[in-house]
Amino acid sequence: MSTPTVLSIVFFIAGFLMALTYASNKRKMGASRRRILLIMSIFMTSLSASFLLYSMYRG
């Protein structure tokens, strides 16, 4: 597997775990920490998609 594909998988798993943490900790976590977690989850998932598109384009 090429490096962009591996990075895509790693960033997708990280984003998915952050989204899971965001969904499960509604009362234990403050609103600002949950908002940061949501933004980081979206960022990691979009980074994963960009690495996947790059690896598909590169061949």
Chimera marker file (.cmm) of the C-alpha trace (Angstrom):
<marker_set name="trace">
<marker id="1" x="0.000" y="0.000" z="0.000" r="1" g="1" b="0" radius="0.5"/>
<marker id="2" x="1.229" y="3.464" z="-0.802" r="1" g="1" b="0" radius="0.5"/>
<marker id="3" x="1.781" y="6.138" z="1.816" r="1" g="1" b="0" radius="0.5"/>
<marker id="4" x="-1.248" y="8.331" z="0.867" r="1" g="1" b="0" radius="0.5"/>
<marker id="5" x="-3.560" y="5.312" z="1.140" r="1" g="1" b="0" radius="0.5"/>
<marker id="6" x="-2.218" y="4.435" z="4.592" r="1" g="1" b="0" radius="0.5"/>
<marker id="7" x="-2.529" y="8.057" z="5.719" r="1" g="1" b="0" radius="0.5"/>
<marker id="8" x="-6.078" y="8.136" z="4.402" r="1" g="1" b="0" radius="0.5"/>
<marker id="9" x="-7.013" y="5.074" z="6.447" r="1" g="1" b="0" radius="0.5"/>
<marker id="10" x="-5.310" y="6.432" z="9.589" r="1" g="1" b="0" radius="0.5"/>
<marker id="11" x="-6.997" y="9.843" z="9.348" r="1" g="1" b="0" radius="0.5"/>
<marker id="12" x="-10.381" y="8.250" z="8.653" r="1" g="1" b="0" radius="0.5"/>
<marker id="13" x="-10.111" y="6.019" z="11.739" r="1" g="1" b="0" radius="0.5"/>
<marker id="14" x="-9.023" y="9.013" z="13.854" r="1" g="1" b="0" radius="0.5"/>
<marker id="15" x="-11.936" y="11.117" z="12.583" r="1" g="1" b="0" radius="0.5"/>
<marker id="16" x="-14.390" y="8.288" z="13.150" r="1" g="1" b="0" radius="0.5"/>
<marker id="17" x="-13.184" y="7.757" z="16.725" r="1" g="1" b="0" radius="0.5"/>
<marker id="18" x="-13.445" y="11.484" z="17.419" r="1" g="1" b="0" radius="0.5"/>
<marker id="19" x="-17.006" y="11.512" z="16.064" r="1" g="1" b="0" radius="0.5"/>
<marker id="20" x="-17.822" y="8.505" z="18.238" r="1" g="1" b="0" radius="0.5"/>
<marker id="21" x="-16.417" y="10.280" z="21.292" r="1" g="1" b="0" radius="0.5"/>
<marker id="22" x="-18.411" y="13.395" z="20.373" r="1" g="1" b="0" radius="0.5"/>
<marker id="23" x="-21.628" y="11.399" z="20.181" r="1" g="1" b="0" radius="0.5"/>
<marker id="24" x="-21.123" y="9.412" z="23.384" r="1" g="1" b="0" radius="0.5"/>
<marker id="25" x="-19.971" y="12.105" z="25.836" r="1" g="1" b="0" radius="0.5"/>
<marker id="26" x="-22.865" y="14.544" z="25.819" r="1" g="1" b="0" radius="0.5"/>
<marker id="27" x="-22.985" y="15.303" z="29.534" r="1" g="1" b="0" radius="0.5"/>
<marker id="28" x="-19.451" y="14.543" z="30.658" r="1" g="1" b="0" radius="0.5"/>
<marker id="29" x="-17.774" y="17.057" z="28.369" r="1" g="1" b="0" radius="0.5"/>
<marker id="30" x="-18.158" y="20.837" z="28.153" r="1" g="1" b="0" radius="0.5"/>
<marker id="31" x="-19.692" y="22.493" z="25.119" r="1" g="1" b="0" radius="0.5"/>
<marker id="32" x="-16.443" y="24.072" z="23.947" r="1" g="1" b="0" radius="0.5"/>
<marker id="33" x="-14.527" y="20.788" z="24.133" r="1" g="1" b="0" radius="0.5"/>
<marker id="34" x="-17.314" y="19.010" z="22.219" r="1" g="1" b="0" radius="0.5"/>
<marker id="35" x="-17.255" y="21.728" z="19.548" r="1" g="1" b="0" radius="0.5"/>
<marker id="36" x="-13.472" y="21.382" z="19.164" r="1" g="1" b="0" radius="0.5"/>
<marker id="37" x="-13.872" y="17.606" z="18.940" r="1" g="1" b="0" radius="0.5"/>
<marker id="38" x="-16.499" y="17.961" z="16.214" r="1" g="1" b="0" radius="0.5"/>
<marker id="39" x="-14.322" y="20.364" z="14.211" r="1" g="1" b="0" radius="0.5"/>
<marker id="40" x="-11.307" y="18.054" z="14.530" r="1" g="1" b="0" radius="0.5"/>
<marker id="41" x="-13.435" y="15.087" z="13.456" r="1" g="1" b="0" radius="0.5"/>
<marker id="42" x="-14.601" y="16.905" z="10.334" r="1" g="1" b="0" radius="0.5"/>
<marker id="43" x="-11.030" y="18.023" z="9.610" r="1" g="1" b="0" radius="0.5"/>
<marker id="44" x="-9.604" y="14.507" z="9.977" r="1" g="1" b="0" radius="0.5"/>
<marker id="45" x="-12.300" y="12.999" z="7.774" r="1" g="1" b="0" radius="0.5"/>
<marker id="46" x="-11.803" y="15.603" z="5.044" r="1" g="1" b="0" radius="0.5"/>
<marker id="47" x="-8.040" y="15.098" z="5.236" r="1" g="1" b="0" radius="0.5"/>
<marker id="48" x="-8.662" y="11.388" z="4.800" r="1" g="1" b="0" radius="0.5"/>
<marker id="49" x="-10.787" y="12.037" z="1.716" r="1" g="1" b="0" radius="0.5"/>
<marker id="50" x="-8.147" y="14.308" z="0.200" r="1" g="1" b="0" radius="0.5"/>
<marker id="51" x="-5.396" y="11.704" z="0.692" r="1" g="1" b="0" radius="0.5"/>
<marker id="52" x="-7.653" y="9.049" z="-0.825" r="1" g="1" b="0" radius="0.5"/>
<marker id="53" x="-8.396" y="11.229" z="-3.851" r="1" g="1" b="0" radius="0.5"/>
<marker id="54" x="-4.689" y="11.984" z="-4.223" r="1" g="1" b="0" radius="0.5"/>
<marker id="55" x="-3.794" y="8.300" z="-4.146" r="1" g="1" b="0" radius="0.5"/>
<marker id="56" x="-6.506" y="7.520" z="-6.719" r="1" g="1" b="0" radius="0.5"/>
<marker id="57" x="-5.334" y="10.349" z="-8.989" r="1" g="1" b="0" radius="0.5"/>
<marker id="58" x="-1.696" y="9.350" z="-8.649" r="1" g="1" b="0" radius="0.5"/>
<marker id="59" x="-2.487" y="5.793" z="-9.540" r="1" g="1" b="0" radius="0.5"/>
<link id1="1" id2="2" r="1" g="1" b="0" radius="0.2"/>
<link id1="2" id2="3" r="1" g="1" b="0" radius="0.2"/>
<link id1="3" id2="4" r="1" g="1" b="0" radius="0.2"/>
<link id1="4" id2="5" r="1" g="1" b="0" radius="0.2"/>
<link id1="5" id2="6" r="1" g="1" b="0" radius="0.2"/>
<link id1="6" id2="7" r="1" g="1" b="0" radius="0.2"/>
<link id1="7" id2="8" r="1" g="1" b="0" radius="0.2"/>
<link id1="8" id2="9" r="1" g="1" b="0" radius="0.2"/>
<link id1="9" id2="10" r="1" g="1" b="0" radius="0.2"/>
<link id1="10" id2="11" r="1" g="1" b="0" radius="0.2"/>
<link id1="11" id2="12" r="1" g="1" b="0" radius="0.2"/>
<link id1="12" id2="13" r="1" g="1" b="0" radius="0.2"/>
<link id1="13" id2="14" r="1" g="1" b="0" radius="0.2"/>
<link id1="14" id2="15" r="1" g="1" b="0" radius="0.2"/>
<link id1="15" id2="16" r="1" g="1" b="0" radius="0.2"/>
<link id1="16" id2="17" r="1" g="1" b="0" radius="0.2"/>
<link id1="17" id2="18" r="1" g="1" b="0" radius="0.2"/>
<link id1="18" id2="19" r="1" g="1" b="0" radius="0.2"/>
<link id1="19" id2="20" r="1" g="1" b="0" radius="0.2"/>
<link id1="20" id2="21" r="1" g="1" b="0" radius="0.2"/>
<link id1="21" id2="22" r="1" g="1" b="0" radius="0.2"/>
<link id1="22" id2="23" r="1" g="1" b="0" radius="0.2"/>
<link id1="23" id2="24" r="1" g="1" b="0" radius="0.2"/>
<link id1="24" id2="25" r="1" g="1" b="0" radius="0.2"/>
<link id1="25" id2="26" r="1" g="1" b="0" radius="0.2"/>
<link id1="26" id2="27" r="1" g="1" b="0" radius="0.2"/>
<link id1="27" id2="28" r="1" g="1" b="0" radius="0.2"/>
<link id1="28" id2="29" r="1" g="1" b="0" radius="0.2"/>
<link id1="29" id2="30" r="1" g="1" b="0" radius="0.2"/>
<link id1="30" id2="31" r="1" g="1" b="0" radius="0.2"/>
<link id1="31" id2="32" r="1" g="1" b="0" radius="0.2"/>
<link id1="32" id2="33" r="1" g="1" b="0" radius="0.2"/>
<link id1="33" id2="34" r="1" g="1" b="0" radius="0.2"/>
<link id1="34" id2="35" r="1" g="1" b="0" radius="0.2"/>
<link id1="35" id2="36" r="1" g="1" b="0" radius="0.2"/>
<link id1="36" id2="37" r="1" g="1" b="0" radius="0.2"/>
<link id1="37" id2="38" r="1" g="1" b="0" radius="0.2"/>
<link id1="38" id2="39" r="1" g="1" b="0" radius="0.2"/>
<link id1="39" id2="40" r="1" g="1" b="0" radius="0.2"/>
<link id1="40" id2="41" r="1" g="1" b="0" radius="0.2"/>
<link id1="41" id2="42" r="1" g="1" b="0" radius="0.2"/>
<link id1="42" id2="43" r="1" g="1" b="0" radius="0.2"/>
<link id1="43" id2="44" r="1" g="1" b="0" radius="0.2"/>
<link id1="44" id2="45" r="1" g="1" b="0" radius="0.2"/>
<link id1="45" id2="46" r="1" g="1" b="0" radius="0.2"/>
<link id1="46" id2="47" r="1" g="1" b="0" radius="0.2"/>
<link id1="47" id2="48" r="1" g="1" b="0" radius="0.2"/>
<link id1="48" id2="49" r="1" g="1" b="0" radius="0.2"/>
<link id1="49" id2="50" r="1" g="1" b="0" radius="0.2"/>
<link id1="50" id2="51" r="1" g="1" b="0" radius="0.2"/>
<link id1="51" id2="52" r="1" g="1" b="0" radius="0.2"/>
<link id1="52" id2="53" r="1" g="1" b="0" radius="0.2"/>
<link id1="53" id2="54" r="1" g="1" b="0" radius="0.2"/>
<link id1="54" id2="55" r="1" g="1" b="0" radius="0.2"/>
<link id1="55" id2="56" r="1" g="1" b="0" radius="0.2"/>
<link id1="56" id2="57" r="1" g="1" b="0" radius="0.2"/>
<link id1="57" id2="58" r="1" g="1" b="0" radius="0.2"/>
<link id1="58" id2="59" r="1" g="1" b="0" radius="0.2"/>
</marker_set>
